[in-house]
Amino acid sequence: MSFTDRSDAGRQLAQALATYKDQQPVILALLRGGVPVAAEVAAALDAPLDLILVRKIGVPMQPELAMGAVANGGVPIVVRNDEVIRMAGIDEVQFEAVRDRELAEIERRRKLYLGSRAPVDVAGRVAIVIDDGIATGATTRAALRATRVRKPSKLVLATPVAPTDTLVAMREEADDVICLEDHEFFGAIGFYYADFRQLSDREVKDTVARFPVPATSQA
């Protein structure tokens, strides 16, 4: 096991990101596992914390298999996995139906976790996107592209653990990639945590509430 839990991973990641503290970064967490990791980084860097809402677009008969991902940062950003779409024989109508369903789920989660809370403006600032790990990279790529549209001065991806080949692809999307450890033979993200339990909605809401949006940073 590489990390005791997500908080432990976040504290280690914060050390690797310490050079960004003086650049007034904004920390963006992917749900749900990225939230406690990002919270440790935000606390250490004295930075605002916000959520970036991304959903995997799963193959209808095999939902765990990603044929794409969607992020909604205003205008939806859709990332397609054309190889999976082709192999699964998915037509455009089927793809769009699942995409729209996931967009509706994003909106539900936005209301649940953020309510009327204003988003933190990342324009002209260093935006650090954080998750508890990366597997295929589909949701991460969507998150990065959705953040790029918001015009940060620099886009950083930070994660405790990821597959080696996925990191290569992520470096094409982000200006900087910080990963504590990568593995050629990866398995699953949970393999690298002693405690990888699912977070509750209440834990997510309570964590975000600890980081109020600065009045001068609201979009």
C-alpha positions as CSV (number, residue, x, y, z in Angstrom):
1,M,0.0,0.0,0.0
2,S,1.4,3.4,-1.0
3,F,-1.0,5.6,1.1
4,T,-2.8,5.1,4.4
5,D,-5.9,7.0,3.1
6,R,-6.8,9.9,0.9
7,S,-5.9,12.5,3.5
8,D,-2.4,10.9,3.8
9,A,-2.1,11.1,0.0
10,G,-3.3,14.7,0.0
11,R,-0.6,15.7,2.6
12,Q,2.1,14.1,0.5
13,L,0.8,15.7,-2.7
14,A,0.7,19.1,-1.0
15,Q,4.5,18.8,-0.3
16,A,5.0,18.1,-4.0
17,L,2.9,21.2,-4.9
18,A,4.5,23.5,-2.4
19,T,6.2,25.7,-5.1
20,Y,2.7,26.8,-6.2
21,K,1.7,28.3,-2.8
22,D,3.0,31.8,-3.6
23,Q,1.1,31.7,-7.0
24,Q,-2.3,31.9,-5.4
25,P,-3.7,28.7,-7.0
26,V,-7.2,27.5,-7.2
27,I,-7.8,23.8,-6.2
28,L,-10.4,21.9,-8.2
29,A,-11.4,18.4,-6.9
30,L,-13.0,15.6,-8.8
31,L,-15.8,13.8,-7.0
32,R,-15.8,12.0,-4.8
33,G,-12.4,10.6,-4.0
34,G,-10.5,13.7,-5.1
35,V,-12.2,15.9,-2.4
36,P,-10.3,14.8,0.7
37,V,-7.0,14.7,-1.3
38,A,-7.7,18.2,-2.6
39,A,-8.8,19.5,0.8
40,E,-5.3,18.7,2.2
41,V,-3.6,20.5,-0.7
42,A,-5.9,23.5,-0.4
43,A,-5.3,23.8,3.3
44,A,-1.5,23.5,2.9
45,L,-1.4,26.0,0.0
46,D,-3.9,28.4,1.6
47,A,-6.0,28.1,-1.5
48,P,-9.7,28.1,-2.3
49,L,-11.3,24.7,-3.0
50,D,-14.0,24.0,-5.6
51,L,-15.4,21.0,-7.3
52,I,-15.2,20.1,-11.0
53,L,-18.2,17.9,-11.9
54,V,-17.4,15.1,-14.4
55,R,-19.2,11.9,-15.3
56,K,-18.1,8.9,-17.2
57,I,-20.2,8.0,-20.2
58,G,-20.5,4.3,-19.9
59,V,-21.4,1.7,-22.6
60,P,-25.2,1.0,-22.0
61,M,-24.7,-2.8,-21.5
62,Q,-21.5,-2.4,-19.6
63,P,-21.6,0.9,-17.7
64,E,-18.2,0.5,-16.1
65,L,-16.6,0.6,-19.6
66,A,-16.1,4.3,-20.5
67,M,-16.9,5.3,-24.0
68,G,-16.3,8.9,-23.0
69,A,-16.8,11.5,-20.3
70,V,-18.6,14.8,-19.9
71,A,-17.8,17.8,-17.7
72,N,-20.1,20.7,-17.2
73,G,-18.4,23.9,-16.4
74,G,-21.2,26.0,-18.1
75,V,-20.9,24.6,-21.6
76,P,-20.6,20.8,-21.5
77,I,-17.2,19.4,-22.5
78,V,-17.5,15.9,-24.0
79,V,-14.6,13.6,-24.5
80,R,-15.2,10.5,-26.7
81,N,-13.4,7.2,-26.7
82,D,-13.9,6.3,-30.3
83,E,-12.2,2.9,-30.1
84,V,-14.6,1.8,-27.4
85,I,-17.6,3.3,-29.2
86,R,-16.6,1.4,-32.4
87,M,-15.9,-1.9,-30.6
88,A,-19.2,-1.7,-28.7
89,G,-21.2,-0.8,-31.8
90,I,-22.6,2.3,-30.3
91,D,-24.4,4.7,-32.6
92,E,-24.8,8.5,-32.1
93,V,-28.3,8.3,-30.7
94,Q,-27.2,5.8,-28.0
95,F,-24.1,7.9,-27.1
96,E,-26.1,11.1,-26.8
97,A,-28.8,9.4,-24.6
98,V,-26.2,8.3,-22.1
99,R,-24.4,11.7,-22.3
100,D,-27.6,13.6,-21.6
101,R,-28.4,11.3,-18.6
102,E,-25.0,12.0,-17.1
103,L,-25.4,15.7,-17.7
104,A,-28.6,15.5,-15.7
105,E,-26.7,13.7,-12.9
106,I,-24.0,16.4,-12.9
107,E,-26.7,19.0,-12.4
108,R,-28.3,17.0,-9.5
109,R,-24.9,16.7,-7.9
110,R,-24.2,20.4,-8.4
111,K,-27.3,21.3,-6.4
112,L,-26.6,18.6,-3.8
113,Y,-23.0,19.5,-3.1
114,L,-22.8,23.2,-3.9
115,G,-26.4,24.6,-3.7
116,S,-26.3,28.3,-4.5
117,R,-22.5,28.6,-3.8
118,A,-20.8,30.6,-6.5
119,P,-17.9,28.9,-8.5
120,V,-14.4,30.1,-7.9
121,D,-13.1,32.1,-10.9
122,V,-10.0,30.5,-12.3
123,A,-9.4,32.9,-15.1
124,G,-5.8,34.2,-15.0
125,R,-4.9,32.0,-12.1
126,V,-3.1,28.7,-11.6
127,A,-5.8,25.9,-11.6
128,I,-4.7,22.6,-10.0
129,V,-7.0,19.7,-10.8
130,I,-6.8,16.9,-8.3
131,D,-8.2,13.3,-8.1
132,D,-7.3,10.4,-5.8
133,G,-5.9,8.5,-8.7
134,I,-6.2,8.1,-12.5
135,A,-7.1,4.9,-14.3
136,T,-8.1,5.2,-18.0
137,G,-7.9,9.0,-17.9
138,A,-11.3,9.7,-19.6
139,T,-12.8,11.7,-16.8
140,T,-9.5,13.4,-16.0
141,R,-9.2,14.5,-19.6
142,A,-12.7,15.9,-19.6
143,A,-12.0,17.8,-16.3
144,L,-8.8,19.3,-17.8
145,R,-10.5,20.4,-21.0
146,A,-13.4,21.9,-19.1
147,T,-11.0,23.8,-16.9
148,R,-8.9,25.0,-19.8
149,V,-12.0,26.7,-21.3
150,R,-12.2,28.8,-18.2
151,K,-8.8,30.4,-19.2
152,P,-6.5,29.7,-16.2
153,S,-2.9,31.1,-16.6
154,K,-1.6,27.6,-16.0
155,L,-3.3,24.2,-15.8
156,V,-1.9,21.7,-13.4
157,L,-2.9,18.1,-12.9
158,A,-2.0,16.5,-9.6
159,T,-2.7,13.0,-8.4
160,P,-1.1,10.5,-6.0
161,V,-1.0,7.6,-8.4
162,A,-1.6,6.7,-12.0
163,P,-0.6,4.3,-14.8
164,T,2.6,5.3,-16.6
165,D,1.0,5.4,-20.1
166,T,-2.0,7.4,-19.0
167,L,0.3,10.1,-17.6
168,V,1.9,10.5,-21.0
169,A,-1.5,11.3,-22.5
170,M,-2.3,13.7,-19.6
171,R,0.8,15.8,-20.3
172,E,-0.7,16.7,-23.6
173,E,-3.7,18.2,-21.8
174,A,-2.1,20.0,-18.8
175,D,0.8,22.4,-18.5
176,D,2.3,20.5,-15.6
177,V,1.6,17.1,-14.2
178,I,2.5,16.1,-10.6
179,C,2.2,12.4,-9.8
180,L,3.7,10.9,-6.7
181,E,4.1,7.5,-8.2
182,D,3.2,5.8,-11.5
183,H,3.1,2.2,-12.4
184,E,3.4,0.4,-15.7
185,F,1.2,-2.4,-14.5
186,F,-1.4,-0.5,-12.6
187,G,-4.5,-2.6,-11.7
188,A,-7.0,-0.4,-9.7
189,I,-6.6,2.8,-7.8
190,G,-7.8,1.2,-4.6
191,F,-4.8,-1.2,-4.6
192,Y,-2.6,1.8,-3.5
193,Y,-4.6,2.7,-0.5
194,A,-5.0,0.9,2.8
195,D,-8.3,2.7,3.3
196,F,-10.2,3.4,0.1
197,R,-13.8,3.5,1.4
198,Q,-16.5,5.4,-0.5
199,L,-17.1,9.0,0.7
200,S,-20.7,10.0,1.7
201,D,-22.5,13.0,0.3
202,R,-22.4,14.6,3.8
203,E,-18.6,14.2,3.9
204,V,-18.2,15.9,0.5
205,K,-20.5,18.8,1.5
206,D,-18.9,19.3,4.9
207,T,-15.4,19.3,3.3
208,V,-16.3,21.9,0.6
209,A,-18.0,24.1,3.3
210,R,-14.7,24.4,5.1
211,F,-13.4,26.4,2.2
212,P,-15.7,29.4,1.6
213,V,-15.4,31.2,-1.7
214,P,-13.3,34.4,-1.4
215,A,-15.4,37.4,-2.3
216,T,-12.8,38.6,-4.8
217,S,-12.6,35.1,-6.5
218,Q,-16.2,34.4,-7.4
219,A,-16.9,33.9,-11.1
